Structure formats: C-alpha cells, structure tokens
Amino acid sequence: MADMATLLERNLQGIFGEGDEALRRTVAEEILHDDALFVEPRGVYQGREEIIRIAGQIRAMHPSYRYTTISDAEVLHDNAGRVRWVAGAPGEPPAYAGTDFIVARDGKIAGIYLFFDGPPDPTSPPIPV
C-alpha cells in the first residue's frame, strides 16, 4: 500500500509525465482504482482506462515537457493529498503550473483533481535537464 506522497508522485510522473503508453498503463494499474475519477478544467473522466487515454493525449500535446514538484506533498488523514508543480521543456523556464489533489481509498487513487495555478512565478528556476 503506497503512502499519499508516493501516490502523488507516481500519478504526476508515472501517468501524466510518462510518454510510453505501456509504462503509463502499468503504473495506472498499480495506483488507480478501476472506477477512478479525473477532473480537470476541460472535462471529467471516469475509469482507469479513460484516465490512461486522456493522460496520453495530454502528454502528446507536449511530449518533451517534464513535471517538477515545487512543494512537498501535503497529506490529510492518509486519504487525501495535494502537490504543486510546474511543467515545461528541460532547460527552459516553466510554461505552466498546477496543483494535483487526490483522494485515496484502500491505498489506491479514487479521485484526481487538477487545478491550473496560472502563470508560473517568473523567478522560477528552469526545468531540470
């Protein structure tokens, strides 16, 4: 059973940050419930398969982008947590910023809520290479 910080990191890097669909699917099967929900500004997606599909589409829009956390994971009662991050091309300033909020059930993610945080701080360091 993964802790909340691990679930947040694996969701960000292993599902939404992963360009290889087979690897994305492996992580999703390990950390998402079959009926998991993903809510983001453009839509609501229900089920692990739908999350895998939309994560692939999001990744394909910016295949070189990397996600970098800019805060430690914050956890509530071992079943909810959030992490702030920036995304962009390696070596470049961040292009956008967001916060992932997740809810877990029985050690797996039941819900992912993505909030875009507006433009990144202009003093943010470049995305690591």
C-alpha positions as CSV (number, residue, x, y, z in Angstrom):
1,M,0.0,0.0,0.0
2,A,1.5,3.3,-1.1
3,D,1.5,6.4,1.1
4,M,-0.1,9.6,-0.2
5,A,3.2,11.3,-1.1
6,T,4.1,8.3,-3.2
7,L,0.7,8.2,-4.9
8,L,1.0,11.9,-5.8
9,E,4.5,11.5,-7.3
10,R,3.7,8.3,-9.2
11,N,0.5,9.9,-10.6
12,L,2.4,13.0,-11.7
13,Q,5.5,11.3,-13.2
14,G,4.3,7.8,-13.9
15,I,0.9,8.5,-15.5
16,F,0.8,12.1,-16.7
17,G,4.5,12.6,-17.2
18,E,5.1,9.2,-18.9
19,G,5.4,9.1,-22.7
20,D,5.4,5.3,-23.0
21,E,1.8,4.0,-23.0
22,A,2.8,0.6,-21.7
23,L,4.7,2.1,-18.7
24,R,1.8,4.5,-18.1
25,R,-0.7,1.6,-18.1
26,T,1.5,-0.4,-15.7
27,V,1.6,2.5,-13.2
28,A,-2.1,3.2,-13.6
29,E,-3.0,-0.4,-12.9
30,E,-0.9,-0.3,-9.7
31,I,-2.1,3.0,-8.3
32,L,-5.6,3.8,-9.7
33,H,-8.9,2.2,-8.8
34,D,-10.8,0.8,-11.8
35,D,-13.5,3.4,-11.2
36,A,-11.1,6.3,-10.5
37,L,-12.3,9.8,-11.4
38,F,-10.1,12.6,-13.1
39,V,-11.5,16.1,-13.0
40,E,-9.7,18.9,-14.8
41,P,-10.8,22.3,-16.3
42,R,-11.7,20.8,-19.7
43,G,-13.6,17.7,-18.5
44,V,-14.4,14.9,-16.2
45,Y,-13.1,11.4,-17.0
46,Q,-14.4,8.2,-15.3
47,G,-12.5,5.0,-15.0
48,R,-8.8,3.9,-15.2
49,E,-9.0,3.2,-19.0
50,E,-10.3,6.7,-19.6
51,I,-7.6,8.3,-17.4
52,I,-4.9,6.4,-19.3
53,R,-6.4,7.6,-22.6
54,I,-6.6,11.3,-21.6
55,A,-3.2,11.2,-19.9
56,G,-1.7,10.0,-23.2
57,Q,-3.5,12.8,-25.1
58,I,-2.3,15.4,-22.6
59,R,1.3,14.0,-22.9
60,A,1.2,14.0,-26.7
61,M,0.5,17.8,-26.7
62,H,3.9,18.5,-25.0
63,P,6.0,15.3,-25.4
64,S,9.2,16.9,-24.2
65,Y,7.8,18.6,-21.1
66,R,8.7,17.5,-17.7
67,Y,6.9,18.0,-14.4
68,T,8.8,19.3,-11.4
69,T,7.2,19.5,-8.0
70,I,7.7,22.8,-6.3
71,S,6.3,21.8,-2.9
72,D,6.3,18.8,-0.7
73,A,3.2,16.7,-0.7
74,E,0.6,17.8,1.8
75,V,-1.4,14.9,3.3
76,L,-4.7,14.9,5.2
77,H,-5.6,11.8,7.2
78,D,-3.8,9.3,4.9
79,N,-6.6,9.5,2.3
80,A,-6.2,12.9,0.7
81,G,-3.2,15.0,-0.5
82,R,-2.0,17.6,-2.9
83,V,1.2,18.7,-4.6
84,R,2.1,21.8,-6.5
85,W,4.2,21.5,-9.7
86,V,5.4,23.3,-12.8
87,A,5.9,21.9,-16.3
88,G,8.0,22.8,-19.3
89,A,10.8,21.9,-21.6
90,P,14.1,20.8,-20.0
91,G,16.4,23.8,-19.5
92,E,13.6,26.3,-20.2
93,P,11.5,28.4,-17.7
94,P,8.3,26.6,-16.7
95,A,5.5,27.0,-19.2
96,Y,2.6,26.4,-16.7
97,A,1.9,25.5,-13.1
98,G,-0.7,23.3,-11.4
99,T,-1.8,21.6,-8.3
100,D,-2.9,17.9,-8.1
101,F,-5.3,17.0,-5.4
102,I,-6.0,13.3,-4.9
103,V,-8.3,11.2,-2.8
104,A,-7.4,7.6,-2.0
105,R,-9.3,4.6,-1.0
106,D,-7.6,1.4,0.2
107,G,-4.2,2.6,-0.8
108,K,-5.1,3.5,-4.4
109,I,-6.2,6.7,-6.0
110,A,-10.0,7.1,-6.3
111,G,-10.1,10.7,-7.5
112,I,-7.6,13.2,-9.1
113,Y,-8.5,16.9,-9.3
114,L,-6.2,19.1,-11.3
115,F,-6.1,22.8,-10.8
116,F,-4.1,25.1,-13.1
117,D,-2.4,27.8,-11.0
118,G,-1.9,30.5,-13.6
119,P,1.4,31.6,-14.9
120,P,4.5,30.2,-13.1
121,D,6.5,32.6,-10.9
122,P,8.8,34.4,-13.4
123,T,11.7,33.8,-11.0
124,S,11.2,30.0,-11.1
125,P,14.3,28.1,-12.0
126,P,14.5,26.3,-15.3
127,I,13.0,22.8,-15.6
128,P,15.8,20.3,-14.8
129,V,17.5,18.7,-17.8
